[in-house]
Amino acid sequence: MSDGVDASQRMVDGWTRQLQETAARYQAMADRMQGQTVTERAKDGTVEVTVDAKGLLKNLVISESAGGKRMAEVSAQVMQLVQKAQARIPELLQQVASETLGSDATGDKLVEDAKSTFPAPPPEEPPPPPAPVHRFGPEDNDPPPPPPAAQPRQQAPPPPPPRRRRAETSDDDDDFGGSILS
């Protein structure tokens, strides 16, 4: 009877050891993923983003040269780069899982979950065409306008002669029109 108990004890001990080893491998994978980051940079170098293994933005660098861009373009570029960086997390997780767990169904499930959480970003849209330039003068390739046709000049009528004031001959002070010193 003691052989059966000893065998059962060895079996339980084996399961315990196997669970501890598996837990240690998963902990090693979690520890390695904890410090991992993914960085993406814009083609023109104006924006750079870094996300951690959870997909959270950890660093954002916007260069001075981005000052010439519209803010809507810069913010769209930031969001696009964050999505691109997050989409690389499943690939990173796959690499770490294969190194620490080997071929493991649970590791594969973790990678699949990461792919659904961080899907591939939408395809890059081509940059919008430059805004049209509105000119209010003649175009460079337009012929110059013809000179104005010579028209006879009409002279303006002369201004009317200035009116002269009538001299006051009356000494009446009724109208208060004369000098007060006289």
C-alpha positions as a Markdown table, in Angstrom:
| # | Residue | x | y | z |
|---|---|---|---|---|
| 1 | Met | 0.0 | 0.0 | 0.0 |
| 2 | Ser | 2.9 | 2.3 | 0.6 |
| 3 | Asp | 3.9 | 2.0 | -3.0 |
| 4 | Gly | 0.6 | 3.5 | -4.1 |
| 5 | Val | 0.9 | 6.4 | -1.6 |
| 6 | Asp | 4.6 | 7.0 | -2.6 |
| 7 | Ala | 3.6 | 7.0 | -6.3 |
| 8 | Ser | 0.8 | 9.4 | -5.7 |
| 9 | Gln | 3.2 | 11.6 | -3.7 |
| 10 | Arg | 5.8 | 11.6 | -6.5 |
| 11 | Met | 3.0 | 12.4 | -9.0 |
| 12 | Val | 1.8 | 15.4 | -7.0 |
| 13 | Asp | 5.4 | 16.5 | -6.5 |
| 14 | Gly | 6.0 | 16.3 | -10.3 |
| 15 | Trp | 2.9 | 18.4 | -11.0 |
| 16 | Thr | 4.0 | 20.9 | -8.4 |
| 17 | Arg | 7.5 | 21.1 | -9.8 |
| 18 | Gln | 6.1 | 21.4 | -13.4 |
| 19 | Leu | 3.7 | 24.2 | -12.3 |
| 20 | Gln | 6.5 | 26.1 | -10.6 |
| 21 | Glu | 8.7 | 25.8 | -13.7 |
| 22 | Thr | 5.9 | 27.0 | -15.9 |
| 23 | Ala | 5.1 | 29.8 | -13.6 |
| 24 | Ala | 8.8 | 30.8 | -13.5 |
| 25 | Arg | 8.9 | 30.8 | -17.4 |
| 26 | Tyr | 5.8 | 33.0 | -17.5 |
| 27 | Gln | 7.3 | 35.3 | -14.9 |
| 28 | Ala | 10.5 | 35.5 | -16.9 |
| 29 | Met | 8.5 | 36.4 | -20.0 |
| 30 | Ala | 6.5 | 39.1 | -18.1 |
| 31 | Asp | 9.8 | 40.5 | -16.7 |
| 32 | Arg | 11.3 | 40.7 | -20.2 |
| 33 | Met | 8.2 | 42.3 | -21.7 |
| 34 | Gln | 8.0 | 44.8 | -18.8 |
| 35 | Gly | 11.1 | 46.7 | -20.0 |
| 36 | Gln | 10.4 | 46.5 | -23.8 |
| 37 | Thr | 9.6 | 49.6 | -25.8 |
| 38 | Val | 8.9 | 50.2 | -29.4 |
| 39 | Thr | 9.9 | 53.5 | -31.2 |
| 40 | Glu | 8.6 | 54.8 | -34.5 |
| 41 | Arg | 9.9 | 57.9 | -36.3 |
| 42 | Ala | 8.3 | 59.9 | -39.1 |
| 43 | Lys | 9.9 | 59.7 | -42.5 |
| 44 | Asp | 10.8 | 63.4 | -42.3 |
| 45 | Gly | 12.1 | 63.0 | -38.8 |
| 46 | Thr | 9.8 | 65.7 | -37.3 |
| 47 | Val | 8.0 | 63.3 | -34.9 |
| 48 | Glu | 9.1 | 60.3 | -32.8 |
| 49 | Val | 7.0 | 58.2 | -30.4 |
| 50 | Thr | 7.9 | 55.4 | -28.0 |
| 51 | Val | 5.3 | 53.1 | -26.5 |
| 52 | Asp | 5.8 | 50.4 | -23.8 |
| 53 | Ala | 4.8 | 46.8 | -24.0 |
| 54 | Lys | 1.3 | 47.7 | -22.9 |
| 55 | Gly | 0.9 | 50.1 | -25.7 |
| 56 | Leu | 1.1 | 53.2 | -23.6 |
| 57 | Leu | 2.8 | 56.3 | -24.9 |
| 58 | Lys | 6.1 | 56.7 | -23.0 |
| 59 | Asn | 7.9 | 59.4 | -25.0 |
| 60 | Leu | 7.0 | 61.9 | -27.7 |
| 61 | Val | 9.5 | 64.1 | -29.5 |
| 62 | Ile | 8.4 | 66.8 | -31.9 |
| 63 | Ser | 11.3 | 68.6 | -33.6 |
| 64 | Glu | 11.5 | 72.3 | -34.2 |
| 65 | Ser | 11.2 | 71.7 | -37.9 |
| 66 | Ala | 7.6 | 70.6 | -37.3 |
| 67 | Gly | 6.8 | 74.2 | -36.4 |
| 68 | Gly | 6.2 | 74.9 | -40.1 |
| 69 | Lys | 3.5 | 72.3 | -40.4 |
| 70 | Arg | -0.2 | 72.7 | -39.5 |
| 71 | Met | -1.0 | 71.3 | -36.0 |
| 72 | Ala | -3.7 | 69.0 | -37.5 |
| 73 | Glu | -0.9 | 67.4 | -39.6 |
| 74 | Val | 1.4 | 67.0 | -36.6 |
| 75 | Ser | -1.3 | 65.5 | -34.4 |
| 76 | Ala | -2.4 | 63.1 | -37.1 |
| 77 | Gln | 1.2 | 62.1 | -37.6 |
| 78 | Val | 1.6 | 61.4 | -33.8 |
| 79 | Met | -1.5 | 59.2 | -33.8 |
| 80 | Gln | -0.4 | 57.3 | -36.9 |
| 81 | Leu | 3.0 | 56.7 | -35.4 |
| 82 | Val | 1.5 | 55.5 | -32.1 |
| 83 | Gln | -0.6 | 53.0 | -34.0 |
| 84 | Lys | 2.4 | 51.8 | -36.0 |
| 85 | Ala | 4.4 | 51.3 | -32.8 |
| 86 | Gln | 1.5 | 49.5 | -31.0 |
| 87 | Ala | 1.1 | 47.2 | -34.0 |
| 88 | Arg | 4.6 | 45.9 | -33.5 |
| 89 | Ile | 3.9 | 44.8 | -29.9 |
| 90 | Pro | 2.5 | 41.3 | -30.9 |
| 91 | Glu | 5.6 | 40.7 | -33.0 |
| 92 | Leu | 7.8 | 41.6 | -29.9 |
| 93 | Leu | 5.6 | 39.4 | -27.7 |
| 94 | Gln | 5.9 | 36.5 | -30.1 |
| 95 | Gln | 9.7 | 36.8 | -30.0 |
| 96 | Val | 9.9 | 36.9 | -26.2 |
| 97 | Ala | 7.4 | 34.1 | -25.8 |
| 98 | Ser | 9.2 | 31.8 | -28.1 |
| 99 | Glu | 12.5 | 32.5 | -26.3 |
| 100 | Thr | 11.1 | 32.0 | -22.8 |
| 101 | Leu | 8.2 | 29.6 | -23.2 |
| 102 | Gly | 9.1 | 27.7 | -26.4 |
| 103 | Ser | 6.2 | 26.2 | -28.2 |
| 104 | Asp | 3.3 | 26.8 | -25.8 |
| 105 | Ala | -0.4 | 27.0 | -26.5 |
| 106 | Thr | -0.9 | 29.7 | -23.8 |
| 107 | Gly | 1.9 | 31.8 | -25.3 |
| 108 | Asp | 0.3 | 31.5 | -28.7 |
| 109 | Lys | -3.0 | 32.6 | -27.1 |
| 110 | Leu | -1.3 | 35.7 | -25.6 |
| 111 | Val | 0.1 | 36.6 | -29.0 |
| 112 | Glu | -3.3 | 36.3 | -30.6 |
| 113 | Asp | -4.9 | 38.4 | -27.9 |
| 114 | Ala | -2.2 | 41.1 | -28.5 |
| 115 | Lys | -2.9 | 41.0 | -32.2 |
| 116 | Ser | -6.6 | 41.8 | -31.6 |
| 117 | Thr | -5.7 | 44.5 | -29.0 |
| 118 | Phe | -3.1 | 46.1 | -31.3 |
| 119 | Pro | -4.2 | 45.6 | -34.9 |
| 120 | Ala | -2.2 | 46.7 | -37.9 |
| 121 | Pro | -2.5 | 50.4 | -38.5 |
| 122 | Pro | -4.5 | 51.6 | -41.5 |
| 123 | Pro | -2.4 | 52.1 | -44.6 |
| 124 | Glu | -0.6 | 55.4 | -44.8 |
| 125 | Glu | -2.5 | 58.0 | -46.8 |
| 126 | Pro | -0.6 | 60.0 | -49.3 |
| 127 | Pro | 0.1 | 63.6 | -48.1 |
| 128 | Pro | -2.6 | 66.0 | -49.1 |
| 129 | Pro | -1.8 | 68.2 | -52.1 |
| 130 | Pro | -0.4 | 71.6 | -51.3 |
| 131 | Ala | -3.0 | 74.2 | -50.8 |
| 132 | Pro | -3.8 | 76.2 | -53.9 |
| 133 | Val | -2.1 | 79.6 | -54.1 |
| 134 | His | -4.6 | 82.3 | -54.8 |
| 135 | Arg | -3.1 | 85.2 | -56.9 |
| 136 | Phe | -4.8 | 88.4 | -57.5 |
| 137 | Gly | -2.5 | 89.7 | -60.1 |
| 138 | Pro | -1.9 | 88.5 | -63.7 |
| 139 | Glu | -0.5 | 84.9 | -64.0 |
| 140 | Asp | 3.1 | 84.5 | -65.1 |
| 141 | Asn | 2.1 | 82.8 | -68.3 |
| 142 | Asp | -0.7 | 85.2 | -69.2 |
| 143 | Pro | 0.2 | 87.8 | -71.8 |
| 144 | Pro | 0.4 | 91.4 | -70.5 |
| 145 | Pro | -2.8 | 93.4 | -70.9 |
| 146 | Pro | -2.9 | 95.7 | -74.0 |
| 147 | Pro | -2.1 | 99.3 | -73.3 |
| 148 | Pro | -5.2 | 101.5 | -72.9 |
| 149 | Ala | -6.4 | 103.0 | -76.1 |
| 150 | Ala | -5.7 | 106.7 | -76.5 |
| 151 | Gln | -8.8 | 108.7 | -75.8 |
| 152 | Pro | -9.1 | 112.4 | -76.1 |
| 153 | Arg | -8.7 | 114.0 | -72.7 |
| 154 | Gln | -11.6 | 116.1 | -71.5 |
| 155 | Gln | -10.7 | 119.1 | -69.5 |
| 156 | Ala | -12.6 | 119.7 | -66.4 |
| 157 | Pro | -14.6 | 122.9 | -66.4 |
| 158 | Pro | -12.8 | 125.7 | -64.6 |
| 159 | Pro | -13.8 | 126.4 | -61.0 |
| 160 | Pro | -16.3 | 129.2 | -60.5 |
| 161 | Pro | -14.7 | 132.5 | -59.4 |
| 162 | Pro | -14.6 | 133.2 | -55.7 |
| 163 | Arg | -17.5 | 135.3 | -54.3 |
| 164 | Arg | -16.6 | 138.5 | -52.8 |
| 165 | Arg | -18.3 | 139.8 | -49.7 |
| 166 | Arg | -20.2 | 143.0 | -49.9 |
| 167 | Ala | -18.9 | 145.9 | -48.0 |
| 168 | Glu | -21.1 | 147.0 | -45.2 |
| 169 | Thr | -22.0 | 150.6 | -45.3 |
| 170 | Ser | -24.6 | 150.7 | -42.5 |
| 171 | Asp | -23.6 | 151.7 | -39.0 |
| 172 | Asp | -26.4 | 149.7 | -37.5 |
| 173 | Asp | -25.3 | 147.3 | -34.7 |
| 174 | Asp | -28.5 | 145.3 | -35.1 |
| 175 | Asp | -26.9 | 142.7 | -37.2 |
| 176 | Phe | -23.7 | 142.4 | -35.3 |
| 177 | Gly | -21.9 | 142.2 | -38.7 |
| 178 | Gly | -19.4 | 145.0 | -38.0 |
| 179 | Ser | -16.4 | 145.3 | -35.9 |
| 180 | Ile | -16.8 | 145.6 | -32.2 |
| 181 | Leu | -13.8 | 148.0 | -31.9 |
| 182 | Ser | -15.2 | 150.8 | -34.1 |
